[in-house]
């Protein structure tokens, strides 16, 4: 079980890879995500990116309160995270591992392999007011939180 209780908002350090519970046998593999136990938050929305045009980038935003859990359900891609002070890149290429990204962290998704599917579990329903879409505005607020 992963818990984000006490996690610093707006920091790259809480962003982390989490190994999913796996059941493997001769028929294949089953990966399990159980809301708070795996992602660390109640899942209120699930969406996925697919049929991505080669060379495309997604993300390019941050959230004020939303927490997300990213899984490369098929193929691979890179997520860059930035808290206004430090940054880090994660390559997701195993459907048995997910990446937790908390609030007030800028994220960019890129380098999608052909046929990649990015599965995203989110802590809240869509709310445009939760988004930072301008990096400079995000940077100002993120640095004030530090």
C-alpha positions in Angstrom: 0.0 0.0 0.0 1.3 3.4 -0.9 0.3 6.5 1.1 0.8 10.1 0.1 -0.1 11.3 3.6 2.5 13.9 4.6 3.9 14.1 1.1 5.1 17.5 0.1 3.0 19.1 -2.5 4.9 20.5 -5.5 8.0 18.4 -5.2 9.7 16.0 -7.6 10.8 13.7 -4.8 7.3 12.3 -4.1 7.1 11.3 -7.8 8.0 7.7 -7.8 7.8 4.4 -9.6 5.5 1.8 -8.0 5.6 -1.8 -8.8 2.1 -3.2 -9.3 0.9 -6.5 -7.8 1.5 -9.1 -10.5 0.1 -12.5 -11.2 1.9 -14.4 -13.9 1.4 -17.9 -15.3 1.6 -19.7 -18.6 -1.5 -17.9 -19.8 0.0 -14.4 -19.3 0.1 -11.6 -16.8 -2.4 -9.8 -14.6 -1.5 -6.4 -13.1 -3.6 -5.0 -10.3 -4.3 -1.4 -9.3 -6.4 -1.0 -6.2 -7.1 2.8 -5.9 -5.8 4.0 -2.5 -3.7 0.8 -2.0 -1.7 1.2 -5.2 -2.1 4.8 -6.4 -2.2 6.3 -2.9 -5.5 8.2 -3.6 -9.1 7.4 -4.4 -9.4 7.1 -8.2 -12.3 9.3 -9.5 -11.3 9.3 -13.2 -9.6 7.0 -15.6 -8.5 7.9 -19.1 -5.9 6.7 -21.6 -3.9 8.1 -24.5 -3.6 6.0 -27.6 -3.2 6.3 -31.4 -0.6 8.9 -30.8 1.1 10.5 -33.8 4.8 9.8 -33.9 6.9 12.6 -32.4 3.9 14.0 -30.5 4.1 15.4 -26.9 1.3 15.5 -24.4 0.9 17.0 -20.9 2.7 20.3 -20.8 0.8 21.3 -17.7 0.6 21.0 -13.9 -2.3 20.6 -11.5 -3.1 22.6 -8.4 -4.6 19.6 -6.5 -4.9 16.6 -8.7 -2.8 13.5 -8.2 -2.2 11.1 -11.0 -0.9 7.6 -11.6 0.6 6.8 -15.1 1.0 3.3 -16.5 2.4 2.3 -19.9 -0.4 -0.2 -20.6 1.3 -0.9 -24.0 4.6 0.2 -25.4 6.6 3.0 -23.8 6.9 6.7 -23.2 8.9 9.2 -21.2 7.5 11.5 -18.5 9.5 14.6 -17.4 8.5 16.1 -14.0 9.5 19.5 -12.8 8.7 21.2 -9.5 10.3 24.6 -10.3 13.6 23.7 -8.5 14.5 20.2 -9.8 13.4 17.9 -12.6 13.6 14.2 -13.4 12.7 11.9 -16.3 11.1 8.5 -16.1 10.8 6.0 -18.9 7.7 3.9 -18.5 8.0 0.7 -20.5 6.6 -2.0 -18.2 2.8 -2.4 -17.6 3.7 -3.8 -14.2 5.1 -0.5 -13.0 3.3 2.9 -12.6 4.4 6.4 -11.8 2.8 8.6 -9.1 2.8 12.3 -9.9 1.4 14.7 -7.2 0.0 18.2 -7.4 2.0 21.3 -8.4 4.4 19.3 -10.5 4.7 20.1 -14.2 4.6 17.1 -16.5 5.6 16.5 -20.1 5.0 13.2 -21.9 7.0 12.4 -24.9 8.9 9.7 -26.9 5.9 7.5 -27.3 6.7 4.2 -29.0 4.5 3.0 -31.9 1.2 1.7 -30.5 1.8 3.1 -27.0 -1.1 3.3 -24.6 -0.8 5.6 -21.6 -3.3 4.8 -18.9 -3.9 7.5 -16.3 -5.7 7.2 -13.0 -6.7 10.6 -11.5 -7.8 11.6 -8.0 -10.5 14.0 -9.2 -12.9 14.6 -12.0 -11.9 16.9 -14.8 -11.8 20.6 -13.6 -10.2 23.2 -15.9 -9.6 25.5 -12.9 -7.2 22.9 -11.5 -4.8 23.2 -14.5 -1.6 25.3 -14.9 -1.2 25.6 -18.6 1.3 28.5 -18.6 4.7 27.4 -17.3 5.7 30.8 -16.0 2.6 31.1 -13.9 3.2 27.6 -12.6 6.8 28.4 -11.9 5.9 31.5 -9.9 3.3 29.6 -7.7 5.6 26.5 -7.3 8.5 28.6 -6.1 6.2 30.4 -3.6 5.1 27.0 -2.2 8.7 26.0 -1.5 
